[in-house]
């Protein structure tokens, strides 16, 4: 298991942390941001294939922003892989 930390850019969350074991995501946690939505993302992606998750989340936006916490998670996963 490898643990990763990522500082997102352009979003409300300030830190994204997660583990990757055998290509699967575990223990995804966001610091700050929209707690309900980010907890839901974490639950939905628990045990998901990391490459699949990054592909699905990439390009998701938040309001008028060009990114989102989900998009930033995709960038973090890609860096980890």
N, C-alpha and C positions, 0 to 999 in steps of 0.2 A: 504494500500500500504506500502510495506517495501522497503527501499533503501539499496543497498549493494555496497561496495567498495572492490576490490580485487587487490592485487599486484601480477602481473604475474611473473613467473620465466622462464628464458631462452629464452625470446623473446624480440623484439624491443619495444613493448608497455610497458609503465611503470605503468599504472593504468587502471582498467576496472571498470566501474560503471553501475549499472542498477537497475531497480525497478521490483518487482514482486507483481502483484495484482491478486488475485484469481487464482494463478498458471500460470499466463501469464506474459511474459516478456515485459517490456516497457523501453524506454529512455536509450538504451544501448549506452554507450560512451567509447571510448578508448582514452587514452592519449598517444601520440607518436605512432610509428608504421607506417604501410603503409596506409595512409589516405583513398585512394580510396577503397581499399579492405575492410577496417574496417568499413567505412561508408556503404558499400553495405551489409555487414553482419548485421549491426545494422538495416538497413531498412528491410531486408528480414525476420528478426526475430521479428520485432515489432508485438506484440500481439500473438506471438507463445506460445504454451504450453511449459513451462520451462523444464519439464522432457523430452519431445520429442526433444527439441533443444539440451539439454545436451547429449542425446544418439546419435544424429546425428553428433555432432561436436567432440565427444571424439575420440582421437587417430589420428586426422588430424595432419600432420607434415608440416614443412616449410623448403624446401631445405634439407640440411643435418642434420637439428636439429631434435631432438626426440619429439618436441612439436611444437605448433604454437599458434598464438593469438586465433584462434578458439578453439583449444584444451584447452587453458588456460581459455577461457570463459566457456567451459563445466565444468571445475573444480570449477570455481567460482559459477556457477549455482548449482552444486551439494552441495557445502558448504552452499549455501543459503537455499536449500531445506532441 
